[in-house]
Amino acid sequence: MEKKTAVVSKDANVETKNTSGGSLFATIVIPVAVIICVLIYMFVLGNGANFEGGSNENHPLPGNYLAIVYKGGWVVPILMSLVLMVFIFAIERVLTISKAKGTKNVAGFVRTISAKLNQRDINGAIAACDVQKGSVGNVVKAGLLKYKEMQNEPELLKAEKIAAIQKEIEESTSLELPMLEKNLVVISTIASISTLVGLIGTVLGMIKAFSALAASGSPDATALSNGISEALINTALGITGSTLAIIAYNYFTSKIDELTYSIDEAGFSIISTFAAQHDSAGETVRKQTV
């Protein structure tokens, strides 16, 4: 009982550490992305060389899109920050999921484990897990260690041994999955709000454009067209951020599902092999002893 308690405590500490690491990464990346985009907005897009008369308070120079984006208003750096965050978190997820896969092809690894089990080479299967590494290798190794332990456990029935192996695989999987899904909530949130933030910028830009038109007292095609283009740039940035975030979220979700399927396949192979290779002879001996 004491040994089991110690293992659970250790696993809980590992999960807490992983969660804290993911939260720290997001806590650092979000404000840094905002600061970078605000600086770009002020000193690159708002550079006086992009505007008539050398001042960013004037109209943009003809064909100067940096100035047009700048005229989109204070919503622009927020939208730029959302786009930048999608790229940063996407790169982080790519690295994490690649590490979780391990050093070799996951499908080939699962086939190797199945072949080793069919040959009754448990130590060889465990060695393959050590070579594979990653989340898949960790989960399969945990199941194989329990498999090996159950082989030398004379006090349990066959069904109890299978249940113990299955429980070990499920617990190991539940500890690895949070690491794979970390920061996906940020990407999904950006996918939801980016278009809405862009729409806010569009509405504010249109209000500004028509207010300027009304104040002039006469139609000003230049002011109106500039105002509309400034407003629509927010829509474009918002849609861009949302589109990238949706693509990234769906891509990483599918990759995580593939890893989960591979883990389930390897777990099923372990359990079915144990059930096939260990008949009820042990149970019969136990009953006769009793």
N, C-alpha and C positions, 0 to 999 in steps of 0.2 A: 504493500500500500504506500509506504514512504517513497519507494522508487518511482511509482507511477505519478505521485504528487510532484516530485521533483521534475519529471519530464514535462508535465503540463505547465509548470511554472516557467520552465525554460522556453517552451514554445510560445507562451504568452508574452514573455519578454522580447522574443524575436519579432513577434507580430507588432508589438508596441513600437519597437525600434524602427521597423519598416514604415509604419504609419507616420511616425514623427518625421522620418527622413523625407517622405513625400510631401508632408505639410510644409516643412521647412523650405523645400525646393520651390513650391508654389508661392510661399510667402515672400521669397526673395525675387523670383522671376517677375511677378506681376508689377510691383512698384518700379523695378528696374526698367521693364518694358515701357511703362508709362513715361518715366523720366526721359528715356532715350527718344521716344516719339515726340514729346513736347519740345525737346531741344532741336530735333530735326524740323519740326513745324516752325519754330521761331527763327532759327538761324540758316536753314537751307531753303525751305519753301518761302519764308518771309524775307529773304534777302532782297534788299532794295534794288538790286540789279535786275530783278524779275519784273519790275513795275515801271510804269511811266513816271518820269521825273525822279527816279531813284528812291521813291518812298512807297512802302507797302500799304499806305493809305490810299494810294491812287489806283487806277484801273490796271489790270495786268497787261503786260506787253502782248501784242498780237501773237497767238500761237504758243505762248509760254504757259505750259500746263502746270508747272510748279506754282506759279502765281495763282492760277485758277483754283488749284487744290487749297492753297492757303486761304483764299477768300471763302472757302466753305465754312469757316468759323471755328469756334472752340470745340465743336464735335469732331472735327477732323483728327486731332491727335488721339482722341479716344478710340476712334475707328482704326487708326493706324496701329495703336497698341494692341487691339484685339487681333488684328492680322498677324502682328509680330509674335504674339503669344501662341497663336495656332502653330506657327513654324517651330517655335522653341519647344513646346510641349510635344509636338509631333516627333521632333528629333530625339527627345528624351524617351518617348515611348518606343521608337525604333530600336534604340540602344538597349533598353530594358527587355523588350520581347526577344530580341536577338540573343541576349545573354540567357534568357529563360529557356530558349530552345536547346542550348547546349552547343557543343563543339561540332557535332555531326548532324546529318539529316535525321529528323525526328522519326519519319516513317521507317527508315533503315534501322534506327535504334530499336524501335518496337519489334521489328522482325527479328533482330538479333536476340532480344530478350526471349521471344517466343521459342526460337531455336535452342537457346541454352536451356530453357526449362524443359523442353521435350527431351533433351539429352541428359536431364537430371543434373546439370552443371550449375548449381546455385551460385557457387563461388565465382564462376565465370560470368554469370549474369550480373552479380554485384560489381565485379571488376569493370564490366561494360558501363555500368552506371557511373562509376568513378571517372571513367574516361569521358563520358557524355557530359556530365555536370549539368548545371541549369536546373530549372524547376521540374522539368520532366524527369531528369535523372534522379533528383532528390526524392520525388514522390515514389518512383518505381523502386529505388533502393530501400526506402522505408518499408514498402510492401514485401520486398525480398528478405529483408532482415527478419521481419515478423514470420514470413514463410519458413525460414530456417529455424527460427525459435520454436514454431509449432511442430516442426518435424521431430523435435526432441522433447516434446511435451506429452508424457504418457497419461496424464490425469484428465485430459479433456477429450470430449467426444469429437468426432470428425466435424459435425455441424458447428460446434463451438469454436474449433480451430479456424474454420472458414470465416465465421463471423468476426473473429479477432483480426484476421488478415484484412478483411474488407473494411473494418472499422479503422485500422491503421492507415490504409490507403485514403480513406475519406478524410481523416483528420489531417494527414499530410497535404492533401489537395486543398483543404480549406485554409491552410496556412500559407500556401503558395499563391492562390488566386488573388488575394488583396493586393499583393505586390504587382501582379499583372494589370490590374484594373485601376491602379493609382493614377490620379490626374486626368483620367478620362472624363470625370465630372466637369473639369474646367473646360475641356474641349466641347462637351455637349452643351454647357452653359453658353459658351461663345456662339455656338450654332443657333441657339435660341434667341439671343439678345442682339446679335450684330445687326441684323436687318432692322430691328426695331430702333436701335440707336441711330442707324442711317436714316430712317424715316423721320426721326426727330430733327436731325440736321436738315433734311429736305424741307420740312414744314417751316422751320425757322428761316431758312434761306428764301423760301417763297414769300413769307411774311415780309422779310427785309426788302425783297425786290419790289413787291407791289407797294410797300410803304414809300420807298424812294420814288416810284413812279407817280404816286398820288401827290407827294410833296412838290414835285417839279411842276405840276399844273399842266403839263403837256406831254404827249407820248415821247419817250426817249428810248428808241429801239436798242441803243447800245447798253444803257443801264439795265433795261429789262432782260436782254439776252445774257448779259454778264451775271445778273442775279439768278436767272434760271439755271445757267450752267454751274454756278457756284452751289446751288441747292442740289442739283442732280449728282454732283460729285460725291456728296454724302451717301446718296442711294447706291452709287456704284461701289464705294468702299464698303458699305454695309453688306451688300449682296456678296461681294468678294469674300469678306471675312466669314460670312455664314456658309457659303459654298465650300470653302476650304475646310472649315470645321466639320461640316457634315461628312465630307469625303474622308477626312482623317479619322473621325469617330467610327464610321462604318468599316473602314479598313482595319483599324486596330481591334475592333470587336470581332471581326471575322478571324483575325489571326489568333486571338485569345480562344475563340471557339475551337479552332483547329488544334491548339495545344491541349485544351480540355478533352477533346475527343481522343487525342493520342494517349493521354493519361488514362482515360476510361478504357481504351482498348488494351493498354498494357495491364491495367488492373484486372480486367476480365480474363486476360490470358493467364495471369498469376493464379487467380482463384480457380479457374476451370482446370488448370494443370494440377493444382494441388488436389482438387476433388477427384481427378481421374487417376492420379498416381498413388493416392492414399485411400485404400479401400477400408472396409469396416473391420479389418482384422484386429486392429487395436481395440475397437469397441468390444469385440467378442471376447478377447482376452480379459478385458477389464470386467465384463459381466461375469465371466467364469471365476475370476479372482474374488469378486464380491460374493 
